Amino acid sequence: MSSFDDLLNNFPADTPEQQGGQLSKEEYAEKKRAEREEVFALSDNTALEVAGDGGKFRQYLDVQGRFDRYSAVNTLLILAQKPEATRIGDFDYWKSMGGFVRPRQSAISILEPHEYTKEDSSPGVGYNIKKVFDISQVDTRKVRINPPPNFTDRQLLSALISKAPVKIVGVDELPGNLGAVTDPETGGIFVRRGMEFSDTFRSVAQELCYADLTTGPDFQAEPHFSAYCAAYLLCKKYGVDAQDFDFSDAPSILGSMDAPEVKGELAKIRDVAGDVSGRMARQLDAASKTARNQEAR
């Protein structure tokens, strides 16, 4: 490959300059509007596909688990265009990391919000298309990739229950041999003792997500499914065994919704998992700092 290929490949393609001439301001604006509509339509169609198929729904959750900081809409777009993606960035991001996008790679289109002022002087939020590429599309020979942090089972479980918004109590038995249940009177969580780590983590995570869903501003009458899905996201994020999760009933719950309603439900699942994960991250960061200080002594 020519040493100039990376320069040609990294030339910003999203400009009014075209090989056949220069677009007018109006033509360029129309081109961008059409592109946005196409991306919005893709997210709508993918949302309906996810809602109508349990396997597709699980695939969506797997992508959201890898991109937990991305919105539900952008996760749908990643799923539709490159479901195997693990780490994405635009040209500038990969260049800053010391890599470059390989030639003839198809970009992933996601939506990037921006603020603007409406004609009545009130603030508004619009969306621009952002072109990104997965790490599999990038020459990473000069990119330093830090390994993910490694935590013990005890550290993960401790972070999960530490500073929980409800009381968590261990008990010897629960009806139906359940792993954990929420007391409807007190809101506290009873957890069956003696379970394996993965079962304990899954059970507690689901009840904590349920607590968030039923006490927050977006109260749901039937939040059990959303809590179940959010617990799956937490398991995927922290490497906890999640093979026993079953989403075959997703179509019966989401299948009658239109695309905006499906996106709203997916956003709730993402947000509640993020709330629990945020609490965990603070505890795990503190544990890592303590460990580093002990090693330095």
C-alpha positions as CSV (number, residue, x, y, z in Angstrom):
1,M,0.0,0.0,0.0
2,S,1.2,3.5,-0.8
3,S,2.4,5.6,2.1
4,F,-0.1,8.2,0.9
5,D,-3.1,5.9,1.1
6,D,-3.8,6.8,4.7
7,L,-3.9,10.5,3.8
8,L,-6.3,9.9,1.0
9,N,-8.4,7.6,3.1
10,N,-8.6,10.2,5.9
11,F,-9.7,13.1,3.8
12,P,-13.0,14.4,5.3
13,A,-15.7,13.2,2.9
14,D,-18.5,15.1,4.6
15,T,-18.1,18.5,2.9
16,P,-19.9,20.3,0.1
17,E,-17.0,19.7,-2.2
18,Q,-17.8,16.9,-4.7
19,Q,-16.0,15.6,-7.7
20,G,-18.6,16.9,-10.0
21,G,-18.5,20.4,-8.7
22,Q,-19.5,22.3,-5.6
23,L,-23.0,22.1,-4.1
24,S,-24.9,25.2,-3.3
25,K,-25.7,26.0,0.3
26,E,-29.3,24.9,-0.3
27,E,-28.3,21.7,-2.1
28,Y,-25.9,20.8,0.7
29,A,-28.6,21.4,3.3
30,E,-31.1,19.3,1.4
31,K,-28.5,16.5,1.0
32,K,-27.9,16.5,4.8
33,R,-31.6,16.5,5.5
34,A,-32.1,13.5,3.3
35,E,-29.2,11.7,4.9
36,R,-30.7,12.4,8.4
37,E,-34.1,11.1,7.4
38,E,-32.5,7.9,6.0
39,V,-30.7,7.3,9.3
40,F,-33.8,8.0,11.4
41,A,-35.8,5.6,9.2
42,L,-33.1,2.9,9.7
43,S,-33.3,3.3,13.5
44,D,-37.1,3.0,13.3
45,N,-37.0,-0.1,11.2
46,T,-34.4,-1.7,13.4
47,A,-36.4,-0.9,16.5
48,L,-39.4,-2.7,15.1
49,E,-37.2,-5.7,14.1
50,V,-35.8,-5.8,17.6
51,A,-39.3,-5.7,19.1
52,G,-40.6,-8.5,17.0
53,D,-37.9,-11.1,17.5
54,G,-36.5,-12.4,20.7
55,G,-33.1,-13.3,19.1
56,K,-32.8,-9.9,17.5
57,F,-33.7,-8.3,20.8
58,R,-30.9,-10.2,22.6
59,Q,-28.5,-9.1,19.8
60,Y,-29.5,-5.5,20.4
61,L,-28.8,-5.9,24.2
62,D,-25.4,-7.4,23.4
63,V,-24.5,-4.3,21.3
64,Q,-25.9,-2.0,24.0
65,G,-23.8,-3.9,26.6
66,R,-20.7,-3.1,24.6
67,F,-21.6,0.5,24.0
68,D,-23.3,1.4,27.3
69,R,-22.5,5.1,26.9
70,Y,-24.3,5.3,23.6
71,S,-28.0,6.1,23.3
72,A,-30.5,3.4,22.5
73,V,-31.0,5.0,19.0
74,N,-27.3,4.9,18.2
75,T,-27.1,1.4,19.5
76,L,-29.9,0.4,17.0
77,L,-27.9,2.1,14.3
78,I,-24.7,0.2,15.2
79,L,-26.7,-3.0,15.3
80,A,-28.2,-2.4,11.8
81,Q,-24.8,-1.5,10.2
82,K,-22.1,-3.4,12.1
83,P,-23.5,-5.6,14.9
84,E,-20.1,-7.2,15.6
85,A,-18.5,-3.8,16.4
86,T,-16.7,-3.5,19.7
87,R,-15.1,0.0,19.7
88,I,-15.9,2.8,17.4
89,G,-14.5,6.3,16.6
90,D,-14.4,8.8,13.8
91,F,-11.3,9.6,11.7
92,D,-10.0,12.2,14.1
93,Y,-10.4,9.8,17.1
94,W,-8.4,7.0,15.5
95,K,-5.8,9.4,14.2
96,S,-5.3,10.8,17.8
97,M,-4.9,7.2,18.9
98,G,-2.1,6.6,16.4
99,G,-4.2,4.5,13.9
100,F,-5.9,5.1,10.6
101,V,-8.9,3.7,8.9
102,R,-8.1,1.2,6.2
103,P,-9.0,2.1,2.6
104,R,-12.5,1.3,1.3
105,Q,-14.2,0.8,4.6
106,S,-17.9,1.5,5.0
107,A,-18.6,4.0,7.7
108,I,-21.2,3.5,10.5
109,S,-23.6,6.4,10.6
110,I,-24.8,7.5,14.0
111,L,-26.5,10.6,15.3
112,E,-24.7,13.4,17.2
113,P,-26.8,16.0,19.0
114,H,-26.1,19.7,18.8
115,E,-27.8,22.7,20.3
116,Y,-29.2,25.5,18.3
117,T,-31.4,28.6,18.6
118,K,-34.9,28.4,17.1
119,E,-36.5,31.3,15.3
120,D,-38.4,32.3,18.4
121,S,-35.0,32.4,20.3
122,S,-35.7,29.3,22.3
123,P,-33.1,26.6,22.6
124,G,-33.4,23.5,20.5
125,V,-31.6,20.2,19.9
126,G,-30.8,18.9,16.5
127,Y,-28.9,16.0,15.1
128,N,-26.0,15.7,12.7
129,I,-24.8,12.4,11.1
130,K,-21.4,11.3,12.4
131,K,-19.4,8.8,10.5
132,V,-17.5,6.3,12.7
133,F,-15.5,3.1,12.2
134,D,-15.0,0.0,14.3
135,I,-11.6,-1.0,15.5
136,S,-11.7,-4.0,13.1
137,Q,-11.6,-1.4,10.2
138,V,-8.5,0.4,11.6
139,D,-4.8,-0.2,11.3
140,T,-4.0,-0.4,15.0
141,R,-0.3,-1.3,14.8
142,K,0.6,2.0,16.6
143,V,-2.5,2.1,18.8
144,R,-2.0,1.4,22.5
145,I,-5.0,-0.6,23.7
146,N,-5.2,-0.8,27.5
147,P,-6.6,-4.1,28.8
148,P,-10.0,-3.8,30.6
149,P,-9.8,-3.8,34.4
150,N,-10.0,-7.1,36.2
151,F,-12.2,-7.4,39.3
152,T,-12.8,-10.4,41.6
153,D,-16.3,-11.7,42.1
154,R,-16.3,-10.4,45.7
155,Q,-15.4,-6.9,44.4
156,L,-18.1,-6.9,41.8
157,L,-20.8,-8.1,44.3
158,S,-19.6,-5.6,46.9
159,A,-19.8,-2.8,44.4
160,L,-23.3,-3.9,43.3
161,I,-24.8,-3.8,46.8
162,S,-22.7,-0.9,48.3
163,K,-24.7,2.3,48.7
164,A,-27.8,0.6,47.3
165,P,-30.9,2.8,47.6
166,V,-32.8,0.0,49.4
167,K,-31.9,-2.4,52.2
168,I,-30.6,-5.8,51.1
169,V,-31.0,-8.8,53.5
170,G,-29.8,-12.3,53.2
171,V,-32.3,-15.1,54.0
172,D,-32.1,-18.9,54.0
173,E,-35.1,-19.6,51.9
174,L,-37.4,-17.8,49.4
175,P,-40.7,-18.9,47.9
176,G,-40.3,-20.8,44.7
177,N,-36.6,-21.1,45.3
178,L,-36.2,-17.6,43.9
179,G,-32.8,-15.9,44.0
180,A,-34.1,-12.5,45.3
181,V,-37.4,-10.8,45.8
182,T,-38.5,-7.3,46.6
183,D,-40.7,-6.8,49.7
184,P,-43.7,-4.9,48.4
185,E,-44.2,-3.2,51.8
186,T,-40.7,-1.9,52.6
187,G,-39.1,-2.0,49.1
188,G,-36.2,-4.0,50.6
189,I,-34.6,-6.9,48.8
190,F,-34.4,-10.4,50.3
191,V,-31.6,-12.5,48.8
192,R,-31.3,-16.3,49.2
193,R,-28.0,-17.3,50.7
194,G,-25.7,-20.0,49.4
195,M,-26.0,-19.3,45.7
196,E,-23.1,-19.2,43.2
197,F,-21.7,-15.7,42.5
198,S,-23.3,-15.4,39.0
199,D,-26.8,-16.3,40.4
200,T,-26.4,-13.9,43.3
201,F,-25.2,-11.1,41.0
202,R,-28.0,-11.6,38.5
203,S,-30.7,-11.8,41.1
204,V,-29.6,-8.7,43.1
205,A,-29.0,-6.7,39.9
206,Q,-32.5,-7.4,38.6
207,E,-34.1,-6.3,41.9
208,L,-32.0,-3.2,42.1
209,C,-33.0,-2.3,38.6
210,Y,-36.6,-3.0,39.5
211,A,-36.3,-0.6,42.5
212,D,-34.9,2.1,40.3
213,L,-37.7,1.7,37.8
214,T,-40.5,1.8,40.4
215,T,-39.2,4.8,42.4
216,G,-37.9,7.1,39.6
217,P,-39.8,9.7,37.6
218,D,-40.4,7.1,34.8
219,F,-42.5,4.8,37.0
220,Q,-43.7,1.8,35.1
221,A,-46.8,-0.3,36.0
222,E,-45.0,-3.5,34.8
223,P,-41.2,-2.9,35.1
224,H,-40.2,-6.5,35.6
225,F,-39.2,-7.1,32.0
226,S,-37.2,-3.9,31.8
227,A,-35.4,-4.8,35.1
228,Y,-34.7,-8.2,33.7
229,C,-33.1,-6.7,30.5
230,A,-31.2,-4.1,32.5
231,A,-29.7,-6.9,34.7
232,Y,-28.6,-8.6,31.5
233,L,-26.8,-5.5,30.4
234,L,-25.0,-5.4,33.8
235,C,-24.0,-9.0,33.5
236,K,-22.6,-8.4,30.0
237,K,-20.7,-5.3,31.1
238,Y,-19.0,-7.0,34.0
239,G,-18.4,-10.4,32.5
240,V,-21.0,-12.3,34.6
241,D,-22.5,-15.5,33.1
242,A,-25.7,-14.5,31.2
243,Q,-26.4,-17.6,29.1
244,D,-29.6,-18.4,31.1
245,F,-31.4,-15.2,30.2
246,D,-34.3,-15.8,27.9
247,F,-35.9,-13.0,25.8
248,S,-38.4,-15.1,23.8
249,D,-41.3,-13.1,25.3
250,A,-39.9,-9.8,24.0
251,P,-42.4,-9.7,21.1
252,S,-45.4,-10.2,23.3
253,I,-44.3,-7.2,25.4
254,L,-42.9,-4.9,22.7
255,G,-44.4,-6.2,19.5
256,S,-47.6,-4.0,19.6
257,M,-45.6,-0.8,20.1
258,D,-44.6,1.7,17.3
259,A,-41.0,2.6,16.7
260,P,-40.9,5.7,19.1
261,E,-42.5,3.6,21.9
262,V,-39.9,0.8,21.4
263,K,-37.1,3.3,21.5
264,G,-38.5,4.8,24.7
265,E,-38.5,1.4,26.3
266,L,-35.0,0.6,25.1
267,A,-33.8,3.9,26.5
268,K,-35.3,3.2,29.9
269,I,-33.5,-0.2,30.0
270,R,-30.3,1.5,29.1
271,D,-30.7,4.3,31.6
272,V,-31.6,2.1,34.6
273,A,-28.6,-0.2,33.9
274,G,-26.5,2.9,33.6
275,D,-27.7,4.2,37.0
276,V,-26.7,0.9,38.7
277,S,-23.4,0.7,36.8
278,G,-22.6,4.3,37.8
279,R,-22.9,3.4,41.5
280,M,-20.8,0.3,40.9
281,A,-18.1,2.3,39.0
282,R,-17.6,4.6,41.9
283,Q,-17.0,1.7,44.3
284,L,-14.8,-0.2,41.9
285,D,-12.7,2.9,41.2
286,A,-12.2,3.4,44.9
287,A,-11.2,-0.3,45.3
288,S,-8.7,0.1,42.4
289,K,-7.2,3.2,44.0
290,T,-6.8,1.4,47.4
291,A,-5.1,-1.5,45.7
292,R,-2.7,0.8,43.9
293,N,-1.8,2.6,47.1
294,Q,-1.1,-0.6,48.9
295,E,1.2,-1.8,46.0
296,A,3.1,1.5,46.2
297,R,3.9,1.0,49.9
